[in-house]
Amino acid sequence: MKARAWIQAFRLKFLPQGVMPVLIGTAVAYRAKGVFHLDMFLLAFIGMMLVQFGLTMLDDWHDYMRGTDTSATDVKNPYSGGSGVLVDGSITPREMISVVTLFYVIAAGIGFYLAVVRGIEVFYIMLAGFFISIFYSLKPFQFAYRGAGEFMMLLGYGPTITVGAYFIQAQELTFQSFLAGLLPGLLMWTMIIVNEIPDYVEDKKNGKRNLVVRFGREAGVRLFAGGLAAVYLFIGFAAALGIFPPGTVFALLSMPFAGRATRHLKEHYMDRFEVAAANREMVKVYSATTLLFTIGFLI
């Protein structure tokens, strides 16, 4: 069914990466200023949901057109590469890029409205986000192909969103909202690393020079473990120094998921299918850590 193919193309398992930073920025604003505008929150949430779907499909479309992604849905790691719906013909490239364009246009419309009613700063933050999202895959920058994709996603899916979500509520820019965004940003960086490992052969063959292709899969395992360590050290130190409220240490409760992800990756990093268990555990790490971190600002 076409509807099932579109759901596969949206890759709902990765939706938290787009919307959880909105929750974090909103929670920081509530903690700092005691403000919460439901209508503004919902608009930001919907806008980021559309951008997340759009970026996922834009990267999928670009990799398919370039020949980087050639695996159909039934012969691929479900957590890495593209959705596979273009390869197996469930959706045509023209259909996908049309929906991507529609989603970005709607998201831009939401952004323009928020800039009018909340402040011009929203417009500049939106421009930064769109720049990172679109040129992650597309020329002339193609961050994902030049070893800069991981860092740009750290910025784009971290501080850019949390600062924007905070501003929409409190109408001011603060360093705390930027620092809070480093948590989802670091998690996003780490998730991209583990998702690149199963795609090593295809990415290398097609010139997608991400960090794993540049330094190898064994280095990718070390980068992944280092990224997780950085996440938990950041939470602990920031809470201890009073940068974040004490309740944010509850985010450390996601560490068992991180431990399982690391063990699976070390054991199976050469097997693109067996390593899916590590990819799955990383999705749990992201969702649990960001949710508990958000709650930490509210209690």
C-alpha positions as CSV (number, residue, x, y, z in Angstrom):
1,M,0.0,0.0,0.0
2,K,1.2,3.5,-0.8
3,A,0.4,4.8,2.7
4,R,2.6,2.1,4.2
5,A,5.4,3.1,1.9
6,W,5.2,6.8,2.9
7,I,5.2,5.8,6.6
8,Q,8.4,3.9,5.8
9,A,9.8,6.9,4.0
10,F,9.1,9.2,7.0
11,R,11.2,6.8,9.2
12,L,9.2,7.5,12.4
13,K,11.8,5.9,14.6
14,F,13.9,8.9,14.1
15,L,11.2,11.5,14.8
16,P,12.4,12.2,18.3
17,Q,15.6,13.7,16.9
18,G,13.5,16.4,15.4
19,V,11.1,17.2,18.2
20,M,12.8,16.4,21.5
21,P,15.0,19.5,21.2
22,V,11.8,21.5,21.0
23,L,10.6,20.0,24.3
24,I,14.0,20.7,25.9
25,G,14.1,24.4,24.8
26,T,10.5,24.8,26.0
27,A,11.3,23.2,29.3
28,V,14.3,25.4,29.8
29,A,12.1,28.5,29.2
30,Y,9.5,27.3,31.7
31,R,12.1,26.7,34.3
32,A,13.9,30.0,33.8
33,K,10.9,32.3,33.1
34,G,7.8,30.4,34.1
35,V,6.3,30.8,30.6
36,F,4.5,28.3,28.4
37,H,2.6,29.3,25.3
38,L,0.9,26.2,24.0
39,D,0.1,27.6,20.6
40,M,3.7,28.6,20.0
41,F,4.9,25.2,21.2
42,L,2.6,23.3,18.9
43,L,3.6,25.4,15.9
44,A,7.3,24.8,16.7
45,F,6.7,21.1,17.2
46,I,4.8,20.7,13.9
47,G,7.4,22.7,12.0
48,M,10.3,20.6,13.3
49,M,8.4,17.4,12.7
50,L,8.0,18.4,9.0
51,V,11.7,19.4,8.8
52,Q,12.7,16.1,10.3
53,F,10.6,14.2,7.7
54,G,11.9,16.5,5.0
55,L,15.5,16.1,5.8
56,T,15.2,12.3,6.1
57,M,13.6,12.0,2.7
58,L,15.8,14.6,1.1
59,D,18.9,12.6,2.1
60,D,17.2,9.4,1.0
61,W,16.4,10.9,-2.4
62,H,19.8,12.4,-2.9
63,D,21.6,9.1,-2.0
64,Y,19.4,7.2,-4.3
65,M,19.9,9.6,-7.2
66,R,23.7,9.5,-6.7
67,G,23.8,5.7,-6.4
68,T,24.9,5.7,-2.7
69,D,21.8,3.8,-1.5
70,T,21.0,0.7,-3.5
71,S,19.5,-1.6,-0.9
72,A,15.8,-2.4,-0.9
73,T,13.8,-2.5,2.3
74,D,14.0,-6.3,2.7
75,V,17.8,-6.5,2.4
76,K,19.0,-3.6,4.6
77,N,19.7,-2.6,8.1
78,P,16.5,-0.8,9.1
79,Y,18.4,1.9,11.1
80,S,21.0,3.0,8.5
81,G,21.1,4.2,4.9
82,G,17.8,5.3,3.3
83,S,14.4,3.9,3.7
84,G,14.6,1.6,0.7
85,V,11.3,2.7,-0.7
86,L,12.9,4.3,-3.8
87,V,15.0,1.3,-4.5
88,D,12.1,-1.1,-4.4
89,G,9.9,1.3,-6.4
90,S,7.2,1.9,-3.8
91,I,7.7,5.6,-4.2
92,T,9.1,7.4,-7.2
93,P,11.9,10.0,-6.8
94,R,9.6,12.7,-8.2
95,E,6.9,11.9,-5.7
96,M,9.4,12.0,-2.8
97,I,11.1,15.3,-3.8
98,S,7.6,16.8,-4.3
99,V,6.6,15.9,-0.7
100,V,10.0,17.1,0.6
101,T,9.4,20.5,-1.0
102,L,5.8,20.7,0.4
103,F,7.0,19.9,3.9
104,Y,9.8,22.5,3.8
105,V,7.4,25.1,2.4
106,I,4.9,24.5,5.2
107,A,7.7,24.6,7.8
108,A,9.0,27.8,6.4
109,G,5.5,29.3,6.5
110,I,5.3,28.4,10.2
111,G,8.7,29.9,10.8
112,F,7.8,33.2,9.1
113,Y,4.6,33.4,11.2
114,L,6.6,32.8,14.4
115,A,9.1,35.5,13.4
116,V,6.3,38.0,12.9
117,V,4.6,37.3,16.3
118,R,7.6,36.5,18.5
119,G,10.6,38.3,17.0
120,I,12.9,38.5,14.0
121,E,15.4,36.3,15.8
122,V,13.2,33.4,14.9
123,F,13.8,34.1,11.2
124,Y,17.6,34.0,11.6
125,I,17.5,30.8,13.6
126,M,15.2,29.3,11.0
127,L,17.6,30.3,8.2
128,A,20.4,28.6,10.0
129,G,18.4,25.4,10.5
130,F,17.2,25.3,6.9
131,F,20.8,25.9,5.7
132,I,22.1,22.9,7.6
133,S,19.1,20.7,6.8
134,I,19.2,21.3,3.0
135,F,22.9,21.4,2.4
136,Y,23.6,18.4,4.6
137,S,23.1,16.4,1.3
138,L,22.9,18.9,-1.5
139,K,25.5,20.9,-3.4
140,P,27.5,23.1,-3.1
141,F,28.3,22.2,0.5
142,Q,27.2,18.5,0.9
143,F,28.3,18.3,4.5
144,A,27.5,14.6,4.7
145,Y,30.0,13.9,1.9
146,R,32.8,16.0,3.2
147,G,33.3,14.8,6.8
148,A,31.3,17.8,8.3
149,G,27.9,16.2,8.3
150,E,28.2,14.9,11.9
151,F,29.2,18.3,13.3
152,M,26.6,20.2,11.4
153,M,23.9,17.8,12.7
154,L,25.2,18.4,16.2
155,L,24.6,22.1,15.7
156,G,21.4,21.8,13.6
157,Y,19.7,19.2,15.8
158,G,21.0,20.6,19.0
159,P,21.5,24.3,20.0
160,T,19.8,25.6,16.8
161,I,16.5,24.0,17.8
162,T,16.7,24.5,21.6
163,V,17.6,28.2,21.3
164,G,14.8,28.7,18.8
165,A,12.2,26.9,21.0
166,Y,13.4,28.8,24.1
167,F,13.1,32.1,22.2
168,I,9.6,31.4,21.0
169,Q,8.5,31.0,24.6
170,A,10.7,33.6,26.4
171,Q,11.6,36.0,23.6
172,E,15.2,36.2,24.7
173,L,18.5,34.4,23.8
174,T,20.4,32.7,26.7
175,F,23.5,30.8,27.0
176,Q,21.7,28.1,29.1
177,S,19.4,27.3,26.2
178,F,22.4,26.9,24.0
179,L,24.2,24.6,26.4
180,A,21.0,22.6,26.9
181,G,21.0,22.0,23.1
182,L,24.4,20.5,23.3
183,L,22.9,17.4,24.9
184,P,20.6,16.4,21.9
185,G,23.4,17.6,19.6
186,L,26.0,15.3,21.1
187,L,23.4,12.4,21.0
188,M,22.7,13.2,17.4
189,W,26.4,13.2,16.5
190,T,26.8,9.8,18.3
191,M,23.7,8.3,16.5
192,I,25.0,9.4,13.1
193,I,28.3,7.7,13.8
194,V,26.7,4.3,14.7
195,N,24.3,4.6,11.7
196,E,27.3,5.2,9.3
197,I,29.1,2.0,10.3
198,P,26.7,-0.4,8.5
199,D,26.8,1.8,5.4
200,Y,30.6,1.9,5.2
201,V,31.0,-0.1,2.0
202,E,28.4,1.7,0.0
203,D,29.4,5.1,1.3
204,K,33.1,4.5,0.5
205,K,32.3,3.3,-2.9
206,N,30.2,6.4,-3.7
207,G,32.5,9.0,-2.2
208,K,30.5,9.8,0.9
209,R,33.5,10.8,3.0
210,N,31.9,10.8,6.4
211,L,34.0,10.2,9.5
212,V,33.6,6.5,9.5
213,V,34.7,6.3,5.8
214,R,37.6,8.6,6.5
215,F,38.9,6.8,9.6
216,G,37.4,3.2,9.3
217,R,34.9,1.2,11.2
218,E,37.1,0.4,14.2
219,A,37.7,4.1,14.7
220,G,33.9,4.5,14.3
221,V,33.4,2.2,17.3
222,R,35.8,4.3,19.4
223,L,34.1,7.6,18.2
224,F,30.7,6.1,19.2
225,A,31.9,5.1,22.7
226,G,33.6,8.5,23.1
227,G,30.4,10.3,22.1
228,L,28.4,8.4,24.7
229,A,31.0,9.1,27.3
230,A,30.9,12.8,26.4
231,V,27.1,12.9,26.8
232,Y,27.1,11.5,30.3
233,L,30.1,13.5,31.5
234,F,28.4,16.7,30.1
235,I,25.2,16.0,32.0
236,G,27.1,15.2,35.3
237,F,29.4,18.2,35.2
238,A,26.8,20.7,34.1
239,A,24.4,19.6,36.9
240,A,27.2,19.6,39.5
241,L,28.2,23.1,38.4
242,G,24.7,24.4,38.7
243,I,24.3,25.1,34.9
244,F,21.4,22.6,34.8
245,P,19.0,21.8,37.6
246,P,19.8,18.8,39.8
247,G,16.9,16.8,38.4
248,T,18.7,16.6,35.0
249,V,21.0,13.9,36.5
250,F,18.0,11.5,36.0
251,A,19.1,11.5,32.4
252,L,22.0,9.3,33.5
253,L,19.4,6.5,33.9
254,S,19.7,5.8,30.2
255,M,23.2,4.5,30.7
256,P,22.2,0.8,30.5
257,F,20.9,1.3,27.0
258,A,24.3,3.0,26.1
259,G,26.2,0.0,27.6
260,R,24.2,-2.5,25.5
261,A,24.6,-0.4,22.4
262,T,28.4,-0.2,22.9
263,R,28.7,-4.0,23.5
264,H,26.6,-4.9,20.4
265,L,28.7,-2.5,18.3
266,K,32.0,-3.8,19.5
267,E,30.9,-7.4,18.8
268,H,29.2,-6.9,15.4
269,Y,30.5,-3.7,13.8
270,M,31.6,-5.7,10.7
271,D,28.2,-7.2,10.1
272,R,25.7,-4.6,8.7
273,F,22.7,-6.7,9.8
274,E,23.8,-7.9,13.3
275,V,24.9,-4.4,14.2
276,A,21.2,-3.3,13.9
277,A,20.9,-4.2,17.6
278,A,23.4,-1.4,18.4
279,N,21.4,1.0,16.2
280,R,18.2,0.1,18.0
281,E,19.7,0.6,21.4
282,M,21.0,4.0,20.4
283,V,17.5,5.1,19.5
284,K,16.5,4.1,23.0
285,V,19.5,6.1,24.4
286,Y,18.4,9.2,22.5
287,S,14.8,9.0,23.5
288,A,15.3,8.1,27.1
289,T,18.1,10.6,27.7
290,T,16.4,13.6,26.2
291,L,13.0,12.8,27.8
292,L,14.6,12.4,31.3
293,F,16.7,15.6,30.7
294,T,13.5,17.5,29.8
295,I,11.7,16.3,32.9
296,G,14.7,17.4,35.0
297,F,14.0,21.0,34.1
298,L,10.3,20.6,35.1
299,I,10.7,19.1,38.6
